[in-house]
Amino acid sequence: MRSDHAPEPPEPSQDDLAERLTEVFDLVGPLYRRVHRKVEDAAPVEGLPVGVRAVLDLLRTREPMTVPQMGRAQALSRQFVQRMVNDAAQRGLVESLPNPAHRRSSLIRLTTAGRTAIEVVHAREHTLLRRVDGDLTGADIDACLRVLTAMLALFDDVEVD
């Protein structure tokens, strides 16, 4: 019986995959820097530095958290995260709560003002991201997330402090 389908191409070798993953790294760096600049350009609108925005966004989905937990989640030093949390607290966007699990490491959560601020940022970013060109599908996004997650896991042992 004859098949009307062409044979599947062979799976790429580990060396071929490594070369393709290098292409991903080559795109992620410039993408990150451009997004960083775009957020900074919009900062006067919300008044949020990029680091504070990152803390608020993390707390939006995972609050409450300690500063060390936030640092690990974002691969940032505890000192940097602490400075961003202090900045956010001075702006009235986060508050500290006693941590029953650890007396010296408070839990941080969003205030109502903080939740409102990050929701405004998210709405603006959502509007921008709707303009992405291309015939992207949910499967494309799933594959991208799977690849980036695997690449991030490769570097789980890298210390950030």
ZADO-1210 file (C-alpha; in nm, 4 decimals, padded with zeros to 6 digits):
<atoms>
<atom x="00.0000" y="00.0000" z="00.0000" code="MET" pos="1"/>
<atom x="00.1414" y="00.3366" z="-00.1034" code="ARG" pos="2"/>
<atom x="00.1528" y="00.6283" z="00.1410" code="SER" pos="3"/>
<atom x="00.0864" y="00.9809" z="00.0195" code="ASP" pos="4"/>
<atom x="00.2921" y="01.1221" z="00.3043" code="HIS" pos="5"/>
<atom x="00.6595" y="01.2047" z="00.2781" code="ALA" pos="6"/>
<atom x="00.8849" y="01.0269" z="00.5261" code="PRO" pos="7"/>
<atom x="00.9577" y="01.2107" z="00.8507" code="GLU" pos="8"/>
<atom x="01.2973" y="01.3830" z="00.8517" code="PRO" pos="9"/>
<atom x="01.5497" y="01.2260" z="01.0887" code="PRO" pos="10"/>
<atom x="01.5773" y="01.3712" z="01.4379" code="GLU" pos="11"/>
<atom x="01.8680" y="01.6163" z="01.4681" code="PRO" pos="12"/>
<atom x="02.1796" y="01.5049" z="01.6543" code="SER" pos="13"/>
<atom x="02.2738" y="01.6497" z="01.9943" code="GLN" pos="14"/>
<atom x="02.5371" y="01.8614" z="01.8169" code="ASP" pos="15"/>
<atom x="02.2755" y="01.9952" z="01.5748" code="ASP" pos="16"/>
<atom x="02.0426" y="02.0717" z="01.8653" code="LEU" pos="17"/>
<atom x="02.3228" y="02.2504" z="02.0511" code="ALA" pos="18"/>
<atom x="02.3838" y="02.4699" z="01.7458" code="GLU" pos="19"/>
<atom x="02.0139" y="02.5557" z="01.7255" code="ARG" pos="20"/>
<atom x="02.0031" y="02.6326" z="02.0995" code="LEU" pos="21"/>
<atom x="02.2878" y="02.8772" z="02.0429" code="THR" pos="22"/>
<atom x="02.0519" y="03.0569" z="01.8046" code="GLU" pos="23"/>
<atom x="01.8005" y="03.0792" z="02.0902" code="VAL" pos="24"/>
<atom x="02.0638" y="03.2375" z="02.3188" code="PHE" pos="25"/>
<atom x="02.1523" y="03.4794" z="02.0394" code="ASP" pos="26"/>
<atom x="01.7887" y="03.5960" z="02.0322" code="LEU" pos="27"/>
<atom x="01.7124" y="03.5932" z="02.4046" code="VAL" pos="28"/>
<atom x="01.9841" y="03.8452" z="02.4966" code="GLY" pos="29"/>
<atom x="01.8764" y="04.1201" z="02.2540" code="PRO" pos="30"/>
<atom x="01.5094" y="04.0475" z="02.3287" code="LEU" pos="31"/>
<atom x="01.5691" y="04.0868" z="02.7019" code="TYR" pos="32"/>
<atom x="01.7613" y="04.4131" z="02.6543" code="ARG" pos="33"/>
<atom x="01.4964" y="04.5593" z="02.4225" code="ARG" pos="34"/>
<atom x="01.2134" y="04.4658" z="02.6581" code="VAL" pos="35"/>
<atom x="01.4140" y="04.6137" z="02.9458" code="HIS" pos="36"/>
<atom x="01.4488" y="04.9418" z="02.7524" code="ARG" pos="37"/>
<atom x="01.0798" y="04.9401" z="02.6592" code="LYS" pos="38"/>
<atom x="00.9824" y="04.8969" z="03.0252" code="VAL" pos="39"/>
<atom x="01.2214" y="05.1758" z="03.1230" code="GLU" pos="40"/>
<atom x="01.0731" y="05.4012" z="02.8518" code="ASP" pos="41"/>
<atom x="00.7260" y="05.3392" z="02.9959" code="ALA" pos="42"/>
<atom x="00.8442" y="05.3817" z="03.3567" code="ALA" pos="43"/>
<atom x="00.7356" y="05.7462" z="03.3752" code="PRO" pos="44"/>
<atom x="00.3806" y="05.6280" z="03.3010" code="VAL" pos="45"/>
<atom x="00.3663" y="05.3902" z="03.5954" code="GLU" pos="46"/>
<atom x="00.6651" y="05.5298" z="03.7831" code="GLY" pos="47"/>
<atom x="00.8116" y="05.1811" z="03.8265" code="LEU" pos="48"/>
<atom x="01.1774" y="05.0957" z="03.7822" code="PRO" pos="49"/>
<atom x="01.2323" y="04.7655" z="03.6005" code="VAL" pos="50"/>
<atom x="01.3480" y="04.5886" z="03.9182" code="GLY" pos="51"/>
<atom x="01.0440" y="04.7000" z="04.1164" code="VAL" pos="52"/>
<atom x="00.8201" y="04.5906" z="03.8303" code="ARG" pos="53"/>
<atom x="00.9834" y="04.2456" z="03.8399" code="ALA" pos="54"/>
<atom x="00.9194" y="04.2134" z="04.2153" code="VAL" pos="55"/>
<atom x="00.5564" y="04.3223" z="04.1780" code="LEU" pos="56"/>
<atom x="00.5012" y="04.0829" z="03.8894" code="ASP" pos="57"/>
<atom x="00.6434" y="03.7915" z="04.0856" code="LEU" pos="58"/>
<atom x="00.4282" y="03.8734" z="04.3877" code="LEU" pos="59"/>
<atom x="00.1237" y="03.9075" z="04.1616" code="ARG" pos="60"/>
<atom x="00.1298" y="03.5330" z="04.1011" code="THR" pos="61"/>
<atom x="00.3182" y="03.3910" z="04.4004" code="ARG" pos="62"/>
<atom x="00.2624" y="03.6119" z="04.7033" code="GLU" pos="63"/>
<atom x="00.3562" y="03.6164" z="04.9801" code="PRO" pos="64"/>
<atom x="00.7267" y="03.5455" z="04.9400" code="MET" pos="65"/>
<atom x="01.0487" y="03.6180" z="05.1242" code="THR" pos="66"/>
<atom x="01.3272" y="03.8188" z="04.9634" code="VAL" pos="67"/>
<atom x="01.5500" y="03.5084" z="04.9327" code="PRO" pos="68"/>
<atom x="01.2648" y="03.3191" z="04.7627" code="GLN" pos="69"/>
<atom x="01.2209" y="03.6049" z="04.5151" code="MET" pos="70"/>
<atom x="01.5935" y="03.6141" z="04.4463" code="GLY" pos="71"/>
<atom x="01.6026" y="03.2416" z="04.3691" code="ARG" pos="72"/>
<atom x="01.2893" y="03.2616" z="04.1525" code="ALA" pos="73"/>
<atom x="01.4350" y="03.5430" z="03.9432" code="GLN" pos="74"/>
<atom x="01.8027" y="03.4390" z="03.9534" code="ALA" pos="75"/>
<atom x="01.8902" y="03.7709" z="04.1176" code="LEU" pos="76"/>
<atom x="02.0976" y="03.8457" z="04.4252" code="SER" pos="77"/>
<atom x="01.9148" y="03.8830" z="04.7546" code="ARG" pos="78"/>
<atom x="02.0758" y="04.2243" z="04.7942" code="GLN" pos="79"/>
<atom x="01.9334" y="04.3500" z="04.4648" code="PHE" pos="80"/>
<atom x="01.5876" y="04.2085" z="04.5414" code="VAL" pos="81"/>
<atom x="01.6006" y="04.3644" z="04.8890" code="GLN" pos="82"/>
<atom x="01.6752" y="04.7061" z="04.7354" code="ARG" pos="83"/>
<atom x="01.3814" y="04.6640" z="04.4960" code="MET" pos="84"/>
<atom x="01.1513" y="04.5534" z="04.7789" code="VAL" pos="85"/>
<atom x="01.2630" y="04.8544" z="04.9864" code="ASN" pos="86"/>
<atom x="01.1916" y="05.0841" z="04.6907" code="ASP" pos="87"/>
<atom x="00.8493" y="04.9238" z="04.6416" code="ALA" pos="88"/>
<atom x="00.7737" y="04.9555" z="05.0144" code="ALA" pos="89"/>
<atom x="00.8661" y="05.3265" z="05.0109" code="GLN" pos="90"/>
<atom x="00.6179" y="05.3666" z="04.7249" code="ARG" pos="91"/>
<atom x="00.3493" y="05.1862" z="04.9264" code="GLY" pos="92"/>
<atom x="00.3338" y="04.8976" z="04.6771" code="LEU" pos="93"/>
<atom x="00.4378" y="04.6110" z="04.9092" code="VAL" pos="94"/>
<atom x="00.4237" y="04.5391" z="05.2789" code="GLU" pos="95"/>
<atom x="00.6085" y="04.3057" z="05.5146" code="SER" pos="96"/>
<atom x="00.4342" y="04.0427" z="05.7227" code="LEU" pos="97"/>
<atom x="00.5690" y="03.8276" z="06.0030" code="PRO" pos="98"/>
<atom x="00.6930" y="03.4929" z="05.8734" code="ASN" pos="99"/>
<atom x="00.5944" y="03.2087" z="06.1067" code="PRO" pos="100"/>
<atom x="00.8570" y="02.9856" z="05.9407" code="ALA" pos="101"/>
<atom x="01.1491" y="03.2281" z="05.9857" code="HIS" pos="102"/>
<atom x="01.1632" y="03.5208" z="06.2277" code="ARG" pos="103"/>
<atom x="01.4315" y="03.7140" z="06.0394" code="ARG" pos="104"/>
<atom x="01.2966" y="03.6775" z="05.6856" code="SER" pos="105"/>
<atom x="00.9635" y="03.8589" z="05.6534" code="SER" pos="106"/>
<atom x="00.7010" y="03.7670" z="05.4002" code="LEU" pos="107"/>
<atom x="00.6379" y="04.0337" z="05.1380" code="ILE" pos="108"/>
<atom x="00.3000" y="04.0890" z="04.9747" code="ARG" pos="109"/>
<atom x="00.1391" y="04.3428" z="04.7457" code="LEU" pos="110"/>
<atom x="-00.0668" y="04.6266" z="04.8842" code="THR" pos="111"/>
<atom x="-00.3832" y="04.7316" z="04.7033" code="THR" pos="112"/>
<atom x="-00.1814" y="05.0075" z="04.5356" code="ALA" pos="113"/>
<atom x="00.0842" y="04.7546" z="04.4326" code="GLY" pos="114"/>
<atom x="-00.1716" y="04.5176" z="04.2847" code="ARG" pos="115"/>
<atom x="-00.3299" y="04.8044" z="04.0909" code="THR" pos="116"/>
<atom x="00.0097" y="04.9236" z="03.9629" code="ALA" pos="117"/>
<atom x="00.1160" y="04.5816" z="03.8328" code="ILE" pos="118"/>
<atom x="-00.2260" y="04.5214" z="03.6771" code="GLU" pos="119"/>
<atom x="-00.1928" y="04.8487" z="03.4837" code="VAL" pos="120"/>
<atom x="00.1538" y="04.7427" z="03.3652" code="VAL" pos="121"/>
<atom x="00.0246" y="04.3987" z="03.2666" code="HIS" pos="122"/>
<atom x="-00.2674" y="04.5436" z="03.0718" code="ALA" pos="123"/>
<atom x="-00.0325" y="04.7732" z="02.8767" code="ARG" pos="124"/>
<atom x="00.2068" y="04.4854" z="02.8039" code="GLU" pos="125"/>
<atom x="-00.0796" y="04.2574" z="02.7005" code="HIS" pos="126"/>
<atom x="-00.1933" y="04.5171" z="02.4486" code="THR" pos="127"/>
<atom x="00.1608" y="04.5426" z="02.3128" code="LEU" pos="128"/>
<atom x="00.2118" y="04.1641" z="02.2919" code="LEU" pos="129"/>
<atom x="-00.1115" y="04.1213" z="02.0955" code="ARG" pos="130"/>
<atom x="00.0750" y="04.2934" z="01.8105" code="ARG" pos="131"/>
<atom x="00.3351" y="04.0162" z="01.7701" code="VAL" pos="132"/>
<atom x="00.3623" y="03.9342" z="01.4005" code="ASP" pos="133"/>
<atom x="00.3597" y="03.5850" z="01.2586" code="GLY" pos="134"/>
<atom x="00.1311" y="03.2886" z="01.2456" code="ASP" pos="135"/>
<atom x="00.2026" y="03.1830" z="01.6021" code="LEU" pos="136"/>
<atom x="-00.0097" y="02.9102" z="01.7532" code="THR" pos="137"/>
<atom x="-00.0611" y="02.7864" z="02.1057" code="GLY" pos="138"/>
<atom x="00.1595" y="02.4898" z="02.0166" code="ALA" pos="139"/>
<atom x="00.4378" y="02.7289" z="01.9100" code="ASP" pos="140"/>
<atom x="00.4196" y="02.9081" z="02.2440" code="ILE" pos="141"/>
<atom x="00.4104" y="02.5755" z="02.4317" code="ASP" pos="142"/>
<atom x="00.7205" y="02.4592" z="02.2445" code="ALA" pos="143"/>
<atom x="00.9008" y="02.7883" z="02.3132" code="CYS" pos="144"/>
<atom x="00.8206" y="02.7652" z="02.6838" code="LEU" pos="145"/>
<atom x="00.9354" y="02.4028" z="02.6936" code="ARG" pos="146"/>
<atom x="01.2674" y="02.4893" z="02.5266" code="VAL" pos="147"/>
<atom x="01.3360" y="02.7937" z="02.7438" code="LEU" pos="148"/>
<atom x="01.2436" y="02.6028" z="03.0599" code="THR" pos="149"/>
<atom x="01.4853" y="02.3230" z="02.9659" code="ALA" pos="150"/>
<atom x="01.7604" y="02.5751" z="02.8939" code="MET" pos="151"/>
<atom x="01.6991" y="02.7507" z="03.2261" code="LEU" pos="152"/>
<atom x="01.7107" y="02.4161" z="03.4100" code="ALA" pos="153"/>
<atom x="02.0532" y="02.3519" z="03.2581" code="LEU" pos="154"/>
<atom x="02.1834" y="02.6446" z="03.4613" code="PHE" pos="155"/>
<atom x="01.9992" y="02.5745" z="03.7892" code="ASP" pos="156"/>
<atom x="02.3326" y="02.5199" z="03.9647" code="ASP" pos="157"/>
<atom x="02.4558" y="02.8740" z="03.8912" code="VAL" pos="158"/>
<atom x="02.4686" y="03.0827" z="04.2098" code="GLU" pos="159"/>
<atom x="02.3430" y="03.4398" z="04.1826" code="VAL" pos="160"/>
<atom x="02.4621" y="03.5746" z="04.5189" code="ASP" pos="161"/>
</atoms>
